[in-house]
Amino acid sequence: MTEAVETVDILIVGAGPVGMTLHLALAAGGQPSLLIDRRPPADLQTDPRALALSHGARELLEQIASWPARAATPIETIHVSQKGGFGRTLIDRDDYALPALGYVVRYRDLAAALAANLATGSLLAETEILGIDADDDGATVSLRQAGRQRTIRCRLLVHAEGTPGDDPAVSVSDYDQHAVICEVTPTPSHGRRAWERFTPDGPLALLPLGEEYAIVFTLPPAKADAVMAMDDAAFSAALQAQFGSRMRFARPGPRSRFPLALRLRDTLVKGREVWIGNTAQTLHPVSGQGFNLGLRDAWQLCETLLRSGIDAASLGDYAASRRLDRRGGALFTDRIVRAFSNDCAPLQVARGLGLLALDVFPPARHFVAKRMIWGARAWP
Ligand SMILES: Cc1cc2nc3c(=O)[nH]c(=O)nc-3n(C[C@H](O)[C@H](O)[C@H](O)COP(=O)(O)OP(=O)(O)OC[C@H]3O[C@@H](n4cnc5c(N)ncnc54)[C@H](O)[C@@H]3O)c2cc1C
């Protein structure tokens, strides 16, 4: 017997934070959509990452009642420096008349806040895609859920599956760095200050999270192997050596690691398929741009669809509207990582001068700060 074909306007593949944001924003505008994910929802609660979210991200999440206020720690100042070199700059919320420059939230708390707003039946979890047959008017997706095969016809297929695997449409530039992440207890307390410390091994970020610091310790793969294998005392000492002596770190929590590469999809739209979030661009975590960018993808796509409907012209408008923000974000993080992750003496002097210039020349500092707070809206 042939399965009946179900129909939806918009099918979103991937119920991570970006996919869920799109679904909820569309629902708030009266446009239904269906989410599917290959994992059980409980898996989102196992993600160890802490995310620095911009002030702009908070504003968007508040509009869909998904801002995890109680789980968010404000960042009031950001200290940027380089190990073994001169120059530093301090970005302060007081210069921007904002309650905070940004916020630090655990991925799992953000995911839980979004998932709490999903209506019953809006997510097909533990669902495997068997095939996609796309044409000019939409896509027919065959899938298996709970042992049952289903076929869904949609007018728009949104890919929000997160970091892509091998795909000829995605260019990959490896950083030869891994991020080792964990939480540590600082002494003295963090005072809501984030630190971005550039070292020849890669950037080290300390993000205030509750009473702890969430650490993103970037290292070449072999050094990451060694750091992952250390006992807690040796790990704290390695972190201390990288950061310097201004604070002491104790009680490191469980460690996880992520290999880092820049992955950029060459086109965001193909027929009635569109790619958003990490599946469109996966960035180095330096300066915490990835989810913020994915959130703006979801928001912009939602606004375009609600305003102009689902057709080729509106999808073209969407792709054009995201060009500056995503390319700017990718270039910004890529240039920072490559310029700072080495111990070349002339570059060290140039970096020191750059950091000094940011410190003594407020317009330059404001430009960087506003990009972190607002994304492309910071550009003139
Ligand atoms: C160490 C580290 C630190 C970071 N720090 C920050 C930060 O401070 N600030 C920031 O903004 N960003 C940060 N990021 C980036 C951020 O984590 C990502 O940008 C964000 O998680 C992307 O969300 P997403 O929903 O696109 O993808 P994901 O979170 O990966 O979700 C994708 C979903 O799709 C599902 N899926 C995948 N394939 C399929 C399939 N075939 N069928 C069905 N479902 C599927 C998955 O199960 C998952 O639920 C960091 C990243 C790393 C690695």
The ligand as a MOL file (V3000), in Angstrom:
LIG
                    3D

  0  0  0     0  0            999 V3000
M  V30 BEGIN CTAB
M  V30 COUNTS 53 58 0 0 0
M  V30 BEGIN ATOM
M  V30 1 C 33.6950 25.4610 21.3690 0
M  V30 2 C 32.5920 26.3110 20.7630 0
M  V30 3 C 32.2260 27.4880 21.3680 0
M  V30 4 C 31.2440 28.2890 20.7880 0
M  V30 5 N 30.9230 29.4780 21.3870 0
M  V30 6 C 30.0120 30.2790 20.8140 0
M  V30 7 C 29.6930 31.5340 21.4090 0
M  V30 8 O 30.2550 31.9160 22.4360 0
M  V30 9 N 28.7350 32.3020 20.8090 0
M  V30 10 C 28.1250 31.9250 19.6490 0
M  V30 11 O 27.2850 32.6810 19.1360 0
M  V30 12 N 28.4020 30.7420 19.0670 0
M  V30 13 C 29.3340 29.9200 19.6180 0
M  V30 14 N 29.6220 28.7140 19.0370 0
M  V30 15 C 28.8800 28.3200 17.8160 0
M  V30 16 C 27.5120 27.7310 18.1730 0
M  V30 17 O 27.6720 26.6380 19.0350 0
M  V30 18 C 26.8020 27.3170 16.8940 0
M  V30 19 O 26.8130 28.3880 15.9750 0
M  V30 20 C 25.3330 26.9060 17.1510 0
M  V30 21 O 25.2690 25.8470 18.0530 0
M  V30 22 C 24.7010 26.5100 15.8190 0
M  V30 23 O 23.3600 26.1440 16.0350 0
M  V30 24 P 22.5630 25.3220 14.9250 0
M  V30 25 O 21.1660 25.2000 15.4340 0
M  V30 26 O 22.8400 25.8790 13.5860 0
M  V30 27 O 23.2920 23.8820 14.9210 0
M  V30 28 P 23.3350 22.7670 16.0340 0
M  V30 29 O 23.3910 23.3740 17.3710 0
M  V30 30 O 24.4680 21.8530 15.6450 0
M  V30 31 O 21.9530 21.9620 15.8610 0
M  V30 32 C 21.7190 21.1950 14.6920 0
M  V30 33 C 20.5620 20.2270 14.9220 0
M  V30 34 O 20.2980 19.5360 13.7010 0
M  V30 35 C 20.1260 18.1490 13.9460 0
M  V30 36 N 20.4810 17.4060 12.7400 0
M  V30 37 C 21.7120 17.2960 12.1690 0
M  V30 38 N 21.6460 16.5630 11.0590 0
M  V30 39 C 20.3430 16.1710 10.9110 0
M  V30 40 C 19.6700 15.3870 9.9480 0
M  V30 41 N 20.2800 14.8490 8.8870 0
M  V30 42 N 18.3380 15.2030 10.0990 0
M  V30 43 C 17.6880 15.7500 11.1600 0
M  V30 44 N 18.2940 16.5040 12.1070 0
M  V30 45 C 19.6010 16.7130 11.9810 0
M  V30 46 C 21.0430 17.8750 15.1300 0
M  V30 47 O 20.6250 16.7130 15.8230 0
M  V30 48 C 20.8770 19.1540 15.9610 0
M  V30 49 O 19.8280 19.0480 16.8900 0
M  V30 50 C 30.6080 27.8960 19.5840 0
M  V30 51 C 30.9780 26.6830 18.9800 0
M  V30 52 C 31.9620 25.9150 19.5530 0
M  V30 53 C 32.3640 24.6170 18.8730 0
M  V30 END ATOM
M  V30 BEGIN BOND
M  V30 1 1 1 2
M  V30 2 1 2 3
M  V30 3 2 2 52
M  V30 4 2 3 4
M  V30 5 1 4 5
M  V30 6 1 4 50
M  V30 7 2 5 6
M  V30 8 1 6 7
M  V30 9 1 6 13
M  V30 10 2 7 8
M  V30 11 1 7 9
M  V30 12 1 9 10
M  V30 13 2 10 11
M  V30 14 1 10 12
M  V30 15 2 12 13
M  V30 16 1 13 14
M  V30 17 1 14 15
M  V30 18 1 14 50
M  V30 19 1 15 16
M  V30 20 1 16 17
M  V30 21 1 16 18
M  V30 22 1 18 19
M  V30 23 1 18 20
M  V30 24 1 20 21
M  V30 25 1 20 22
M  V30 26 1 22 23
M  V30 27 1 23 24
M  V30 28 2 24 25
M  V30 29 1 24 26
M  V30 30 1 24 27
M  V30 31 1 27 28
M  V30 32 2 28 29
M  V30 33 1 28 30
M  V30 34 1 28 31
M  V30 35 1 31 32
M  V30 36 1 32 33
M  V30 37 1 33 34
M  V30 38 1 33 48
M  V30 39 1 34 35
M  V30 40 1 35 36
M  V30 41 1 35 46
M  V30 42 1 36 37
M  V30 43 1 36 45
M  V30 44 2 37 38
M  V30 45 1 38 39
M  V30 46 1 39 40
M  V30 47 2 39 45
M  V30 48 1 40 41
M  V30 49 2 40 42
M  V30 50 1 42 43
M  V30 51 2 43 44
M  V30 52 1 44 45
M  V30 53 1 46 47
M  V30 54 1 46 48
M  V30 55 1 48 49
M  V30 56 2 50 51
M  V30 57 1 51 52
M  V30 58 1 52 53
M  V30 END BOND
M  V30 END CTAB
M  END
